[in-house]
Amino acid sequence: MLSQVGAAMRIIQSGMSLLEVLVALTVLALGFGAAFSAMFTARTVDESARNAELAFQEIQAQLETYQYLPFISLQTNFKGAAFDVPGLTAPKGVAAVGSVTKAANPSPDDTTLSPTNPNAFTSADTKLPLRFRCTWVENGNPVTVEVYYVLTYRGI
């Protein structure tokens, strides 16, 4: 009988204590927390990259449209333009997500046809520097991407 009690004591002593179990559970909980935090961050970064991709695709489409317009027409009639990007939301107070303005225009969202149009080019300009800009709301904050492109007169 004494040998059975000794064997039982050895089994109890070789097991894990409550403190060791709590430490192991804490380490496991921290690991799961870090994994879920990384997954949430990856999802946020993926959404941001997808939104930027949408903006750059629309800017590319707008840029290609302007490349095919006659230079003389742009030189004399350009007033600025606004465009929307499907899937992106414009900030409050801004009419559209995207705008095309003269690069020197200090207000890149100003596409109004005011008498002193900051987007007008002169008939002597042989280079038309344009700013293609998209501003949208992401996670409650405005995000902006811009592309500057210079159209040049090639005698066409």
ZIQUIVEN-V519273 format. One record per residue. N is the residue number from 1. RES is the residue in three letters. PHI is phi in radians with two decimals (none if undefined). PSI is psi in whole degrees, -180 to 180 (999 if undefined). OMEGA is omega in whole degrees, -180 to 180 (999 if undefined). Layout:
# ZIQUIVEN-V519273
N_RES_PHI_PSI_OMEGA, N_RES_PHI_PSI_OMEGA
This chain:
# ZIQUIVEN-V519273
1_MET_none_-39_179, 2_LEU_-1.11_-35_179, 3_SER_-1.22_-33_178, 4_GLN_-1.20_-39_178, 5_VAL_-1.15_-41_178, 6_GLY_-1.10_-41_179, 7_ALA_-1.14_-40_180, 8_ALA_-1.15_-38_179, 9_MET_-1.16_-38_179, 10_ARG_-1.15_-38_179, 11_ILE_-1.13_-44_180, 12_ILE_-1.12_-41_-179, 13_GLN_-1.22_-29_-178, 14_SER_-1.43_-10_179, 15_GLY_-1.33_177_-179, 16_MET_-1.53_142_178, 17_SER_-1.42_166_179, 18_LEU_-1.08_-37_179, 19_LEU_-1.12_-42_178, 20_GLU_-1.13_-38_178, 21_VAL_-1.15_-43_179, 22_LEU_-1.10_-40_177, 23_VAL_-1.11_-43_180, 24_ALA_-1.11_-42_179, 25_LEU_-1.17_-37_178, 26_THR_-1.11_-45_179, 27_VAL_-1.09_-42_178, 28_LEU_-1.11_-43_179, 29_ALA_-1.12_-41_177, 30_LEU_-1.10_-40_177, 31_GLY_-1.09_-46_178, 32_PHE_-1.12_-41_179, 33_GLY_-1.07_-43_179, 34_ALA_-1.13_-40_180, 35_ALA_-1.13_-45_180, 36_PHE_-1.19_-36_177, 37_SER_-1.12_-42_178, 38_ALA_-1.12_-38_179, 39_MET_-1.16_-41_179, 40_PHE_-1.13_-44_178, 41_THR_-1.10_-42_179, 42_ALA_-1.09_-39_178, 43_ARG_-1.13_-42_179, 44_THR_-1.13_-43_179, 45_VAL_-1.14_-40_178, 46_ASP_-1.10_-42_178, 47_GLU_-1.12_-42_178, 48_SER_-1.11_-43_180, 49_ALA_-1.15_-39_179, 50_ARG_-1.13_-42_178, 51_ASN_-1.12_-43_178, 52_ALA_-1.11_-37_178, 53_GLU_-1.09_-44_177, 54_LEU_-1.03_-44_-179, 55_ALA_-1.12_-46_-179, 56_PHE_-1.18_-34_176, 57_GLN_-1.12_-42_180, 58_GLU_-1.21_-38_176, 59_ILE_-1.07_-42_178, 60_GLN_-1.08_-42_178, 61_ALA_-1.11_-43_178, 62_GLN_-1.11_-43_-180, 63_LEU_-1.06_-43_179, 64_GLU_-1.13_-35_177, 65_THR_-1.10_-44_-179, 66_TYR_-1.20_-30_178, 67_GLN_-1.13_-31_-177, 68_TYR_-1.60_-5_176, 69_LEU_-1.39_147_178, 70_PRO_-1.07_135_-177, 71_PHE_-1.02_-45_-177, 72_ILE_-1.06_-39_179, 73_SER_-1.10_-45_178, 74_LEU_-1.15_-41_-178, 75_GLN_-1.07_-39_-175, 76_THR_-1.71_-25_-172, 77_ASN_-2.03_0_-175, 78_PHE_-1.19_126_180, 79_LYS_-2.12_1_-172, 80_GLY_1.65_160_-178, 81_ALA_-2.64_154_176, 82_ALA_-2.12_150_178, 83_PHE_-2.60_155_178, 84_ASP_-1.78_157_176, 85_VAL_-2.09_114_179, 86_PRO_-1.02_130_180, 87_GLY_1.74_-11_179, 88_LEU_-2.04_146_-178, 89_THR_-1.90_128_179, 90_ALA_-1.25_148_176, 91_PRO_-1.15_160_178, 92_LYS_-1.06_139_178, 93_GLY_1.50_-3_179, 94_VAL_-1.96_131_-174, 95_ALA_-1.19_-38_-176, 96_ALA_-2.50_163_179, 97_VAL_-1.20_-41_-174, 98_GLY_-1.97_155_176, 99_SER_-2.54_150_173, 100_VAL_-2.14_118_-178, 101_THR_-2.37_167_173, 102_LYS_-1.13_138_-175, 103_ALA_-1.06_-30_-179, 104_ALA_-1.40_-8_-180, 105_ASN_-1.14_121_-178, 106_PRO_-1.23_-18_179, 107_SER_-2.00_95_-172, 108_PRO_-1.16_-13_177, 109_ASP_-1.68_-1_-177, 110_ASP_-1.44_98_177, 111_THR_-2.01_22_-179, 112_THR_-1.32_159_-180, 113_LEU_-1.71_55_-179, 114_SER_-1.26_159_180, 115_PRO_-1.03_-35_177, 116_THR_-1.80_69_-175, 117_ASN_-1.16_116_180, 118_PRO_-1.27_-6_-179, 119_ASN_-1.72_-2_-176, 120_ALA_-1.26_142_174, 121_PHE_-1.85_159_176, 122_THR_-1.59_161_-179, 123_SER_-1.23_-11_179, 124_ALA_-1.59_-11_-178, 125_ASP_-1.16_130_175, 126_THR_-1.89_-3_176, 127_LYS_-2.30_132_-180, 128_LEU_-2.05_95_178, 129_PRO_-1.33_122_-178, 130_LEU_-2.04_148_176, 131_ARG_-1.97_119_174, 132_PHE_-1.78_121_-172, 133_ARG_-2.33_139_173, 134_CYS_-2.20_131_176, 135_THR_-2.26_126_180, 136_TRP_-2.44_170_-180, 137_VAL_-1.73_130_179, 138_GLU_-2.41_120_-178, 139_ASN_0.98_36_177, 140_GLY_1.45_-2_-179, 141_ASN_-2.08_145_177, 142_PRO_-1.32_140_178, 143_VAL_-2.18_138_-177, 144_THR_-2.28_139_169, 145_VAL_-2.24_144_-179, 146_GLU_-2.35_146_173, 147_VAL_-2.29_129_176, 148_TYR_-1.77_134_-179, 149_TYR_-2.45_138_-179, 150_VAL_-1.95_115_173, 151_LEU_-1.45_135_-180, 152_THR_-2.09_148_179, 153_TYR_-1.35_125_-179, 154_ARG_-2.07_23_178, 155_GLY_1.40_16_-179, 156_ILE_-1.83_999_999
